[in-house]
Amino acid sequence: FARTFADIDLDDGNQDSVPIDCDNEEVEEIANALEQFIANKTPHL
């Protein structure tokens, strides 16, 4: 799971670096929810 989450984090970073006009807020909300989910599921990190 750790590697999968690391890959997801890298993907989120790539999405953030790409200018998105319409879905920017939605992408940020999904990224924040994903980070919270990861933090809750991996307390050792």
VOVONU-684908 format. One record per residue: x, y, z of N, C-alpha, C in turn; residue in one letter. Coordinates in steps of 0.001 Angstrom, whole numbers, plus 500000, padded with zeros to 6 digits. Each point is the difference from the previous one (the first is absolute). Layout:
BEGIN
[rec [X; Y; Z]; [X; Y; Z]; [X; Y; Z]; 'A']
...
***
This chain:
BEGIN
[rec [500824; 498794; 500000]; [499176; 501206; 500000]; [500861; 501261; 500000]; 'F']
[rec [501096; 499953; 500705]; [500836; 501194; 500104]; [500462; 500453; 498618]; 'A']
[rec [500400; 499045; 499170]; [500467; 500377; 498660]; [498859; 500577; 499177]; 'R']
[rec [498810; 499400; 500131]; [498844; 500515; 499268]; [499705; 501431; 500418]; 'T']
[rec [500031; 500264; 501318]; [499729; 501349; 500478]; [501077; 500962; 499508]; 'F']
[rec [501246; 499556; 499970]; [501084; 500850; 499518]; [499753; 500359; 498535]; 'A']
[rec [499563; 499011; 499205]; [499709; 500264; 498596]; [498854; 500999; 499869]; 'D']
[rec [498980; 499850; 500846]; [498864; 500922; 499961]; [500469; 501413; 500338]; 'I']
[rec [500856; 500127; 501008]; [500511; 501315; 500390]; [500759; 500628; 498838]; 'D']
[rec [500819; 499213; 499305]; [500746; 500526; 498866]; [499033; 500439; 498904]; 'L']
[rec [498944; 499200; 499765]; [499027; 500358; 498982]; [499303; 501308; 500363]; 'D']
[rec [499648; 500158; 501276]; [499350; 501235; 500429]; [500924; 501189; 499755]; 'D']
[rec [501287; 499830; 500273]; [500959; 501071; 499781]; [500041; 500390; 498535]; 'G']
[rec [499958; 499006; 499123]; [500017; 500283; 498574]; [498733; 500740; 499585]; 'N']
[rec [498863; 499619; 500552]; [498748; 500667; 499657]; [500020; 501448; 500480]; 'Q']
[rec [500570; 500218; 501194]; [500038; 501356; 500540]; [500878; 500905; 499130]; 'D']
[rec [501051; 499434; 499392]; [500918; 500800; 499200]; [499395; 500338; 498641]; 'S']
[rec [498950; 499264; 499612]; [499348; 500270; 498717]; [498866; 500994; 500216]; 'V']
[rec [499987; 501088; 499233]; [498934; 500993; 500172]; [498637; 499445; 499604]; 'P']
[rec [499075; 499964; 500953]; [498644; 499531; 499726]; [499036; 501110; 500398]; 'I']
[rec [499161; 500431; 499074]; [499118; 501128; 500277]; [498675; 499531; 500601]; 'D']
[rec [499324; 499084; 499321]; [498636; 499639; 500387]; [499980; 499133; 501251]; 'C']
[rec [500865; 498989; 500045]; [499904; 498981; 501042]; [501026; 500194; 501107]; 'D']
[rec [500647; 501170; 500040]; [501086; 500191; 500963]; [499513; 499804; 501430]; 'N']
[rec [498896; 500639; 500366]; [499489; 499888; 501370]; [499608; 498559; 500298]; 'E']
[rec [499375; 499345; 499036]; [499562; 498615; 500204]; [501203; 499092; 500196]; 'E']
[rec [501041; 500214; 499210]; [501219; 499198; 500137]; [500612; 500212; 501376]; 'V']
[rec [500020; 501245; 500465]; [500574; 500286; 501320]; [499191; 499323; 501100]; 'E']
[rec [498669; 500013; 499867]; [499156; 499354; 501010]; [500269; 498504; 500032]; 'E']
[rec [500120; 499384; 498828]; [500286; 498566; 499925]; [501369; 499720; 500600]; 'I']
[rec [500980; 500835; 499686]; [501356; 499800; 500527]; [499999; 500114; 501518]; 'A']
[rec [499279; 500981; 500538]; [499935; 500170; 501452]; [499327; 498801; 500653]; 'N']
[rec [498904; 499530; 499413]; [499305; 498836; 500543]; [500913; 498780; 499946]; 'A']
[rec [500755; 499876; 498912]; [500917; 498874; 499841]; [501087; 500051; 501065]; 'L']
[rec [500537; 501192; 500241]; [501049; 500140; 501019]; [499463; 499643; 501380]; 'E']
[rec [498786; 500440; 500312]; [499405; 499678; 501299]; [499774; 498498; 500112]; 'Q']
[rec [499515; 499381; 498924]; [499760; 498558; 499996]; [501305; 499250; 500233]; 'F']
[rec [501050; 500417; 499298]; [501312; 499355; 500149]; [500511; 500179; 501419]; 'I']
[rec [499859; 501207; 500545]; [500481; 500267; 501358]; [499254; 499136; 501012]; 'A']
[rec [498702; 499814; 499785]; [499205; 499199; 500929]; [500351; 498520; 499892]; 'N']
[rec [500330; 499540; 498806]; [500259; 498579; 499788]; [501443; 499628; 500296]; 'K']
[rec [500897; 500985; 500065]; [501419; 499707; 500225]; [500541; 500855; 501136]; 'T']
[rec [499626; 499699; 501245]; [500451; 500812; 501135]; [501510; 499914; 500232]; 'P']
[rec [500634; 498911; 499522]; [501442; 499859; 500218]; [500786; 500994; 499166]; 'H']
[rec [499385; 500551; 498954]; [500665; 501019; 499209]; [499693; 501368; 500610]; 'L']
***
